[in-house]
Amino acid sequence: MNTCLLFLLAFIITNDAHNCSRQPDELQFLFMASNGSLYNSFGSLLGVDIALEKINSNSSLLANFTLRYSNAADSQCRRTPSISAFLSQRIAPCSNFLAVIGSGCSVATDPVAEIGPFWGLSHVSFSSSSVHLRDRDRFRNYFQIYASENNYIPAIASLITYYGWSRVVIITERVSLFTETEETLFKLLAAKSVAATRIDFESDEDPADIPNLFPESGRIFFLNMWEPKARQVICEAYKKGYTDRRRYAWILYGWYNNEWWNIPSHSTPNNTFTCTSDQLYSVLNGALTIQQYPININVTKTAIGNLSYNEFYELYNSRLANHSSYPEYRYILSSYVAHMAYDATWTLALALDRTAKRIAGGQGPGPECSGTLTPLDEWNNTITATSCLIRYELGRTSFEGLTGNVSFDDDGIRCKSPARIYQIKNNEQLLVARWFQDEFIYLNNQSTSTLFPDGVPPDGTPIRIVSTFHLSLVVIFYAISFAGLVFCVVCLIFTFYFRNKKLIKLISPNLNYFIIAGTSMVFLSIFVRIFPFDTSNEKTFKKTRLLFCYISLYLDFIGYTIAFGTILSKMWRIYYIFYNPSPNKKILTDWHLIGLILLITAGMVAILIIGSAVPQTRLKLSLESDREHSNKFDERGVPLDYYVYHCFTTASFVWLIFPYIYLGMLQIIALILAIQTRKVCIKILNDSKEVAVIIYITSIVLVELVIVSFALSNFNNIHEVLYDAGLLIVAFTILLVIFAPKMYHLYKDPKGENCDTSQSMSSIEFGRSGAFTVVSDKERIDQLQKKVLELQSQLDGKTVLNGERKSVTFIETSMVASFTEANV
């Protein structure tokens, strides 16, 4: 409070002597309310009159006294006019009121409640609720029937979180009542992880001139303002097309006048209000309003003064309508806080009654006061013990009023009360729910589905959709992979059934089983990789997805390594036999080659295990934007954000290089062996051309897989199409190149014996464990046969032919061994 005002008050206090005549049994108070302003509460005067009738007719209450108001002042719901009206009444001749009931809205109550204690005045407010009025140091004698605005804040926040909204736009008129609410609500919403966008404007601003009044992403709006401004904002919302209740939700105060959207808004020089009631209602249809003051749940229950809530308003409305009998109310508008003014008047009356009785009984001033008590009829607006006692008795007040139980906390504020949730529909506000102490309860058979039959409006938060593989992709690749598995089974049956045919023996049936197993693992990996997961439970999906990532990765690399390693081992045996033969070379059996296959596979397994064991390189799910989908909107206009879970991080991509390098080395070795054995004339054994085809195709595919893995990971379906197509090409290429020609030969030669397609080849013989020997020259065979006969003759004691034994090559030795074995 400034110095000038203090001097003014001191002057008033010291110049307050008036020689007036008044009734000695009258106890007066000043009634203040806002009339014809932004917030019209003057209609509550009739509620005060009804209360005074009940109080003054009660012989047991304020015996020998009559309670009345000295005047009814207009605070205009503004600070300066309010203090001016109060001071005018205070310095008026014969003014001797001992309390104030009012002053209307919070901004008008603030200065009166602050300076009232200079005259020892108690102050009972019936329609103010600003948070800062709780300051007991500033407002020492202040008591508030209307529950504090603090009660609104948790109710609004709970309403927002109850419907799952995580974004809200708060549009605030810059008045202390609303800015305080905005600040506290903003902090509470932040604590609840709700993002609030604040749009503020001055009371004299036209909402049409406010840039970005409705943010593009806004869907849920809380209007934190007086009723006239709310009409203007809703009008702007209509002009901008915010009429779809499926997309937008509005939260407003419930203390506006009934059907306030039907009350025309006054035009100002800067703004012409052009919306009709129907246009406003088209926006407000389905809007939620909150009233935090405590109306009795049972509106027919009798309260103080022998009136129920319903009976009070029947009496109230009948008097307002009966202008002939009550002409003094002709120009008064109905006020929804009239019943609160009724309770405020009773609050003051009960406190004065206990004060009067305490003084009449000769009791002391009470535990909080000191000094000599002055009788109420001798009140002279000085700071006395009587003033202190009135304040003390007001704090002890407790009764069942029309607003529920009336009582005050230590700051003189009405104790917490439930908030009532209303919805605007059918052109009226209908009670739908109740909130108190974090408990939200629907009333009158209402539910979420009845409030929002088309679904709860979205808050504008982009809907996160975890992309999985397109159904058509899954069906196509499952069908192809299944066909591949069927072909593997056909190859397995073919190999096993014809394993004794010379044609099949030549291609080592025991090794072919490994080729079939490896390609089968590749086909199975596709089933695992593109499994159609249910993403509704994201936690379960992530665990399963990571497991399947590991399984598919191991199946891919191990399966390919087994299949290609088997082909490599076959090429090694051909090279071993035909390149630089010598008589001391050991014959390679299938078991030797199986060992080589296992060794090659073990190298790949070691790389995979090491990469999985190191924390930095092991597979980890990472959520990234799915670049196949641009941000789109659903039917309610909510943006859709598509994401995909990847199994690889940057470090795991580095680890992925090593398996590809390992496979590349195998490709190079196989290519070298194919080049070295390309001149082998035994075509049925010489797979150099087929291996070259396999190497050529698989090399291209390997490069393609590397590119796809590193460059297209964010394109979920495209990545899988290219990656899985590459694997299918590799698997089918290996199977077709290895088995298709043999199937064709058996079709042409069912006995499988006509394997010699070269003029220089005469026979191939097989030993145990899959070993085979090659006879490559007919003349040599004849010579060796003669040599065998000579040796047999020598054993039988016959004459041995003269001549020196010639050395034979490794191939010759192998042929002799095979020939002997075949004829034993």
Secondary structure by P-SEA (a helix, b strand, c coil): ccaaaaaaaaaaaaaccccccccccbbbbbbbbbcccccccccaaaaaaaaaaaaaacccccccbbbbbcbbbbcccccaaaaaaaaaaaacccccccccccccccccaaaaaaaccccbbbbbbccccccccccccccccbbbccccaaaaaaaaaaaaaaacccbbbbbbcccaaaaaaaaaaaaaaaaacbbbbbbbbccccccccccccccccccbbbbcccaaaaaaaaaaaaaacccccccbbbbbbcccccccccbbbbbcccccccccaaaaaaaacbbbbbbcccccccccccccccccaaaaaaaaaaaaacccccccccccccccaaaaaaaaaaaaaaaaaaaaaaaaacccccccccccccccccccccccaaaaaaaaaaaaccccccccbbbbcccccccbbbbbbbbbcccbbbbcccccccbbbbccccccccccccccccccccccccccccaaaaaaaaaaaaaaaaaaaaaaaaaaaacccaaaaaacaaaaaaaaaaaaaaaaaaaaaaccccccaaaaaaaaaaaaaaaaaaaaaaaaaaaaaaaaaaaaaaaaaccccccccccccaaaaaaaaaaaaaaaaaaaaaaaacccccbbbbbbbccccccccccccbbbbbbbbbcccaaaaaaaaaaaaaaaaaaaaaaaaaaaacccccccccaaaaaaaaaaaaaaaaaaaaaaaccccccaaaaaaaaaaaaaaaaaaaaaaccaaaaaaaaacccccccccccccccccccccbbbbbbccaaaaaaaaaaaaaaaaaaacccccbbbbbbbcaaaaaaaaaaaaaac
